[in-house]
Amino acid sequence: MSGPTQGWDGAGRRTAEEMIAEARRALFVMFGFMAVVWALQVVNWLGDYRLDAEFGLIPQDVSRLSAILVAPFLHFGWDHIEANSGPLFVFGFLAAYRGVVRFLWLTLLVAVTSGLAVWVFQDTHTLGVGASGVIFGYFGYVVLRGLFDRRLIDTLIGLVMAASFAYLVTVAVPGTPGVSWLAHLGGLVGGMAGAYLLRDRSRPAPAAAGETPGAGPAVGGAPAVPALDPGRADLHKELRDLGLL
């Protein structure tokens, strides 16, 4: 029994090391991301918030359409950026946890969906900046990612985030006063779509010729022993990683 036990332990250690490495990369990415956002705020403040005036999003103004990609990283003041920084870091870290490239594509997607919602539907006499739409995008992505990737731990994280921050959805409801609910709703929809579009498309390797799917090879003429279903195997692996098996 010692051989199989050592094998399981070794697999668990490798998985834990990979998880720590992914978390470390996500942490570095978000520190860099936040550094850029805060550096822009300092420059903006020193310039009497000229960046807001020049790169803020003005609905239905074609000349400001490109501001969709810039406005999410600008803020109206210190209170504004302080209110956004905590949620941006937390949800951004969770979104970046499964890969930097996926995170960058997600950021682009939610910036576009959030910005377009404002640009198309918001009152023309407004100027929009701020990362709240991106935050809602990360939130939607984190809540649904585990379902599309079929990862137990990500599904559990999504459930916890959904239960803990469900109140956020109330400021993405049409007509919510005092906030840009269109930016929130657009980001949320983009994040939920991103969970599907950026899902892990890897699949188990196909069975070798002559093998019956879901069954192990016959040994010495004995009947083949059914192998563990790939989806169930993944679930068992996730449960072992969590110390539940």
Secondary structure, DSSP 4 states (H G I P E B T S, - for coil): -HHHHHHHHHHHHHHHHHHHHHHHHHHHHHHHHHHHHHHHHHHHHHTTTHHHHHHSB-TT-GGGGGGGGTGGG--SSHHHHHHHHHHHHHHHHHHHTT-HHHHHHHHHHHHHHHHHHHHHHS-SS--B--SHHHHHHHHHHHHHHHHHHT-HHHHHHHHHHHHHSGGGGGGGSTT-TTS-HHHHHHHHHHHHHHHHHT-----PPPPPTTPPTTBPPPSTTPPPPBPPPHHHHHHHHHHHHTT--
